[in-house]
Amino acid sequence: ANSYNNIDILYRAKGESEKALECYTKSLSIELSTMGENHPEVAATYNNIGLVHKVEGDYEKALECYTKSLSIRLNKLGENHPNVANSFNNRGVMYKDRGDHQKTLECHMKSLSIHLNTLGEDQPNVATSYNIGNVYKVNNELEKALEYYTKSLSIRLNTLEEDHDDVTRVKENIASLGIWTWNKEVSALLGD
């Protein structure tokens, strides 16, 4: 099963979704027969299958896989585990793509809470969770979006180089709000 997982990661990286899905499906079959359906490796494979479905635009199948992954992770790892946070985050992304901003917010808030509890404040995964600002931006809650983007940017600047793509992306998110100029803390982070 591990060999198939390694091969399908390569296919996914190359953009060959069909081959990746074929390998993940073989891997899942082997894992289910050898480990049972409630093993963390099975959860990881469901998550990876969900990623492929998402790339292909099949959001229903992706959400179904993410839900299976989350259920197994909650059962085996408990609610306070980084992998559970990642599952909530992936589900949140799917709800965002479907336009369900309330469920998106719920999933991302849960992910953020778990990441803060398990990893602490100054971690890249926490910075990613703070991109919950995207949901607030869509809901036109710009000050709330700014609050979360600023937290994300602060962590990214502490953990990454200034010219890193993730830093640039958060700066662009802040700039797109068009309201940051009045905030001295944000201006300092942006280098203005």
LUMPATI-186880 format. One line per 5 residues: number of its first residue (from 1); their letters; for each residue x, y, z of C-alpha. Coordinates in Angstrom, 3 decimals. Example, Ala and Ser with C-alpha at 12.3 -4.5 7.8 and 13.67 -1.06 7.14 Angstrom:
BEGIN
1 = AS = 12.300 -4.500 7.800  13.670 -1.060 7.140
***
This chain:
BEGIN
1 = ANSYN = 0.000 0.000 0.000  2.853 2.402 0.808  4.366 1.883 -2.632  1.063 2.791 -4.306  0.767 5.857 -2.062
6 = NIDIL = 4.253 6.992 -3.069  3.545 6.454 -6.753  0.215 8.265 -6.617  1.818 11.250 -4.906  4.133 11.505 -7.916
11 = YRAKG = 1.223 11.229 -10.341  -0.676 13.903 -8.428  2.372 16.196 -8.498  2.612 15.691 -12.263  -1.070 16.507 -12.681
16 = ESEKA = -1.998 12.982 -13.753  -5.164 12.726 -11.676  -6.552 9.544 -13.231  -3.363 7.571 -12.566  -3.109 9.022 -9.060
21 = LECYT = -6.699 8.021 -8.330  -6.053 4.508 -9.646  -3.047 4.089 -7.338  -4.846 5.573 -4.332  -7.772 3.234 -4.940
26 = KSLSI = -5.435 0.204 -5.035  -3.721 1.441 -1.896  -7.066 1.904 -0.149  -8.153 -1.613 -1.089  -4.962 -3.092 0.364
31 = ELSTM = -5.211 -0.964 3.517  -8.845 -1.875 4.094  -8.099 -5.598 3.784  -4.975 -5.492 5.990  -5.698 -2.731 8.524
36 = GENHP = -9.473 -2.455 8.593  -11.574 0.578 7.891  -10.722 2.548 11.043  -6.965 2.939 10.692  -5.215 6.328 10.440
41 = EVAAT = -3.489 5.215 7.204  -6.904 4.534 5.688  -7.936 8.045 6.756  -4.843 9.490 5.055  -5.646 7.632 1.845
46 = YNNIG = -9.265 8.834 1.881  -7.901 12.355 2.331  -5.572 11.927 -0.662  -8.385 10.543 -2.801  -10.391 13.604 -1.793
51 = LVHKV = -7.559 15.847 -2.970  -7.631 14.206 -6.396  -11.418 14.553 -6.659  -11.120 18.220 -5.670  -8.554 18.865 -8.413
56 = EGDYE = -10.880 17.172 -10.892  -13.734 19.412 -9.742  -15.822 16.580 -8.285  -16.584 18.355 -5.015  -19.225 15.877 -3.845
61 = KALEC = -16.832 12.926 -4.020  -14.057 15.013 -2.468  -16.296 16.015 0.435  -17.376 12.399 0.888  -13.724 11.304 1.123
66 = YTKSL = -12.805 14.156 3.473  -15.769 13.248 5.676  -14.671 9.593 5.863  -11.139 10.705 6.662  -12.353 13.046 9.407
71 = SIRLN = -14.584 10.386 10.936  -11.728 7.881 11.165  -9.305 10.483 12.507  -11.745 11.631 15.176  -12.349 8.017 16.185
76 = KLGEN = -8.680 6.990 16.294  -6.775 10.190 17.078  -9.274 12.156 19.123  -10.500 15.676 18.533  -7.267 17.444 19.496
81 = HPNVA = -4.830 16.228 16.814  -3.212 18.164 13.915  -4.440 15.600 11.356  -7.998 16.165 12.567  -7.438 19.909 12.117
86 = NSFNN = -6.240 19.256 8.553  -9.394 17.241 7.849  -11.583 20.085 9.110  -9.580 22.498 6.941  -10.041 20.340 3.819
91 = RGVMY = -13.780 20.106 4.442  -13.871 23.878 4.886  -12.222 24.372 1.509  -14.843 22.127 -0.087  -17.687 24.056 1.527
96 = KDRGD = -16.078 27.290 0.287  -15.967 25.918 -3.253  -19.653 25.043 -2.916  -20.489 28.544 -1.660  -21.534 27.472 1.853
101 = HQKTL = -19.730 30.172 3.825  -21.284 29.265 7.191  -20.019 25.673 7.059  -16.705 26.926 5.689  -16.340 29.209 8.687
106 = ECHMK = -17.301 26.455 11.145  -14.747 24.027 9.699  -11.955 26.586 9.531  -12.617 27.831 13.074  -12.456 24.238 14.329
111 = SLSIH = -9.208 23.687 12.425  -7.726 26.885 13.851  -8.705 25.965 17.398  -7.128 22.517 17.133  -3.952 23.881 15.538
116 = LNTLG = -3.594 26.488 18.279  -4.130 23.848 20.986  -1.738 21.304 19.512  0.944 23.379 17.789  0.981 26.731 19.517
121 = EDQPN = 0.730 30.191 17.987  3.827 30.565 15.824  3.485 27.655 13.377  2.902 27.584 9.584  -0.230 25.423 9.952
126 = VATSY = -1.680 28.019 12.305  -0.863 30.727 9.748  -2.751 28.718 7.137  -5.722 28.406 9.481  -5.721 32.180 9.967
131 = NIGNV = -6.477 32.512 6.268  -10.020 32.175 7.511  -9.896 35.838 6.581  -10.916 34.684 3.106  -14.342 33.712 4.442
136 = YKVNN = -14.780 37.046 6.174  -13.699 38.851 3.011  -16.349 37.052 0.942  -18.931 37.964 3.602  -17.754 41.602 3.356
141 = ELEKA = -16.592 41.592 6.992  -13.391 43.372 6.035  -12.116 44.311 9.487  -12.502 40.698 10.641  -10.709 39.552 7.481
146 = LEYYT = -7.905 42.005 8.198  -7.581 40.699 11.752  -7.034 37.123 10.567  -4.827 38.044 7.606  -2.627 40.122 9.925
151 = KSLSI = -2.168 37.187 12.303  -1.310 34.940 9.354  1.186 37.442 7.979  2.871 37.908 11.340  3.459 34.160 11.703
156 = RLNTL = 4.617 33.791 8.120  7.106 36.640 8.508  8.460 34.950 11.659  8.791 31.536 10.013  9.477 32.227 6.328
161 = EEDHD = 11.633 34.481 4.185  10.060 37.809 3.227  9.960 36.852 -0.480  8.259 33.482 0.113  5.100 32.897 -1.962
166 = DVTRV = 2.956 32.438 1.169  4.078 35.815 2.534  3.330 37.461 -0.803  -0.103 35.819 -0.983  -1.125 37.097 2.462
171 = KENIA = 0.145 40.596 1.651  -1.938 40.524 -1.526  -4.978 39.417 0.481  -4.497 42.338 2.851  -3.977 44.815 0.036
176 = SLGIW = -7.125 43.562 -1.705  -9.177 44.657 1.298  -8.261 48.287 0.673  -8.736 49.175 4.363  -5.369 48.490 5.950
181 = TWNKE = -3.750 51.917 5.547  -5.273 53.245 8.782  -3.755 50.410 10.815  -0.148 51.154 11.880  0.525 47.541 12.939
186 = VSALL = -0.523 46.235 9.527  1.387 48.977 7.730  4.524 47.958 9.631  4.064 44.295 8.699  3.598 45.220 5.068
191 = GD = 6.714 47.360 5.167  4.903 50.610 4.391
***
